[in-house]
């Protein structure tokens, strides 16, 4: 199913495949009304939505996701 999402991106592979992640647009914050509305729509449809913020020495989105999956032990269905 394809959505016209402005604030979230579907993760298509790896251990988080099938989850949506907040992908901030320029000037977009996680608590903006549009971001929250999009997140709630996805969650009501049964999708898992995540907020990840890279910190420290993490330099890429891929590295942030790898650290997140190791830290949480998350495995997709």
C-alpha positions in Angstrom: 0.0 0.0 0.0 1.4 3.4 -1.0 0.8 6.5 1.0 1.6 10.2 0.3 3.6 10.6 3.5 5.5 13.8 4.2 6.9 13.1 7.6 7.5 9.3 7.8 9.3 6.8 5.7 8.8 3.0 5.4 11.8 0.9 6.2 11.9 -1.7 3.5 14.6 -4.1 4.6 16.7 -5.2 7.6 15.5 -6.0 11.0 13.1 -3.0 11.1 11.4 -3.8 7.7 7.8 -2.9 7.7 8.1 -0.1 10.3 7.7 3.6 9.7 10.2 6.1 11.0 9.9 9.8 11.4 12.0 11.4 8.7 12.1 15.1 9.6 11.4 17.5 6.7 13.1 20.9 6.8 11.7 22.7 9.9 9.6 19.6 10.9 9.5 18.6 14.6 8.2 15.4 16.1 5.5 17.2 18.0 4.1 19.2 15.0 0.4 18.7 14.5 1.0 17.4 10.9 3.6 14.9 12.1 1.4 13.7 15.0 -1.7 13.3 12.7 0.3 11.3 10.2 1.7 9.1 13.0 -1.7 8.5 14.4 -3.1 7.6 11.0 -0.3 5.0 10.5 -0.8 3.6 14.0 -4.6 3.3 13.6 -3.9 1.3 10.4 -1.8 -1.1 12.5 1.7 0.1 11.4 4.5 0.3 13.9 6.0 3.9 14.0 9.3 4.8 15.5 11.2 8.0 16.4 14.9 7.7 16.3 17.4 10.4 17.1 21.1 9.9 16.3 23.4 11.0 19.0 27.1 10.8 19.8 29.5 9.5 17.2 26.7 8.1 14.9 27.2 9.6 11.4 24.6 7.9 9.2 21.0 6.9 9.4 22.1 3.3 8.9 24.5 3.4 11.9 21.7 5.0 14.0 19.3 2.2 13.1 21.9 -0.6 13.8 22.6 0.9 17.3 18.8 1.2 17.9 18.1 -2.5 17.0 21.0 -3.7 19.1 19.9 -1.6 22.1 16.2 -2.5 21.9 16.6 -6.1 20.7 13.8 -5.4 18.1 13.1 -8.0 15.5 10.5 -7.6 12.8 7.7 -10.2 12.5 
